[in-house]
Every structure is written in C-alpha cells, then in structure tokens.
Amino acid sequence: MTAFVLGTMCLVTLAVGVHAGSLGAPPALDRAPRVDRQILADWQDPALLPRQFYNNCAIENWSGRPYCSDHCGRGYQFYYCTRESFGCCTIGYGYCDLRGHLRCHP
C-alpha cells in the first residue's frame, strides 16, 4: 500500500511539474542555480546517481532491476536524494521524502 501511495505522489508531482513548466518562467528565473532532484520512489535507477556513486552495480535477482551498492555492501542499495542526504538502505526499500531526506523502511 505504501508503494502505491508513493507512486501516486510521484505521478501527481510529475503532472504538476510538467504543467508548471509549460507556463514558462520569467527570464531572471531561467538563470537560477541548479536544484537537486528529489526521487520519491522506492527504487532508484543507477542513471540518476552522480558519477562518483555509480559503482558496484548489479541486477537484482527477483525483480531484474539494476541498482548500485557503492560502499554499502551485499544486500544494500545506494540512494541519492540531495547533496546533503544520501546513503545505504536494504535493496528496494529506500526513498526520498518530500523534504529531500533519505528514508529507509523495512
């Protein structure tokens, strides 16, 4: 049920972001500094990781999805939310909350 709620939140956030982006921004905002992405899913694709954390990657046996462990060790996946919040959680059980903080659930 939690995965369904998080998935729904992702879709709503994406839809709102696409709509807001289509409205256009004033030229001054176009030059704003880059903001870190927030990942609200329980699985983070390795392509979303910064290059320095893209190592010790493998394919999960039961789901067939790729993941990277970085320094986490066997059975753990590395998650990156923001420059200040990243780390290790059990494979498939980490997520970034709405504030951009890494959370692990059992």
TABEL-V322700 format. One record per helix or strand of 3 or more residues. SS is the DSSP state (A for helix, B for strand). FROM is the first residue (numbers start at 0). TO is the last residue. If there is no record, write none. Layout:
SS FROM TO
SS FROM TO
This chain:
A 1 21
A 26 29
A 45 47
A 50 52
B 56 58
B 65 67
B 75 79
B 85 89
B 93 95
B 101 103
